[in-house]
Amino acid sequence: MGSIGEQEVIRLGQLEIRYLLDGCAGASPSRLGSFELTVPPNANVPPPHSHADNDEFVYVLDGVLRYSVNEITRDLGVGDSMFTPRGAVHAFNNPYSKTARALIMQTPDIGPQYFRDVRAIIDAGGPPDKTKLLEVMTRYGLTLSV
């Protein structure tokens, strides 16, 4: 229940999100969501932000991901993890030469539709409309922290 059969891959620029468990789907959503995040070296990533309604857990599967929660920044290698409680400012990037992959779990799940909505703005042509991106983020409970 709640999983996506073909595991849709959502591309946001160079980033890839492959949803494994859609916690928002179905008549009885599980509330827990999970996706694999792929971050190529030096890819454009979201700015520091917080989630009003979602706790987030990151577990690195491959490569090294630089991850920050509030004032703590760590380089997470394979098997390393970090937890972001709702309301905490967090960010990630990959300043290394190898692509990083991480398993992300959220409760409650933000859902794949958030990433589809962001993709629609990014893929509209030309530079992304920052006002529209901010509107989508706000609608899903995200706040920029830059």
C-alpha positions, 0 to 999 in steps of 0.5 A: 500500500502506498508504494509506486509500482514503477518507482517514478524518477522525478528529475529536478535539474541534475537531481533525481528523486525516485519515490519508493514509498508514497506516504500520501497515496491511497485511502489510508496513507502510511504517513511515512514516505521514502525516496532515493535522492541522487546528487551528482558532483557540484549539482545545483541543490535547494537553498537551506530551508526548513519543513514546518510539518515533516521530520526527515532522515537521510541515510547515505547509500553511495558517495559522500553527501555534505549535510547540514542541520542547523549549525552542524555540518557533516560529510556523510559517507556510505552508512552514515545518517543524519536526522532533521526534526521539523522546523530545523534548517537543513541543506545538502550538497555534493562538493566531491567528484563522485555521485552521491545517493541517499535514502530519504525518509519523511514523516509525515511524507511531503509526497512526490507531488511536491517534486512534480510541482517544482519540476513543472516550474524548473522545466517551464523554460528560461530561469525558474520563476522564484516567486512561483517556486516560493509559492509551491514551497510555502504551500507544502510547508517549506520555508527558505532560510537564506 
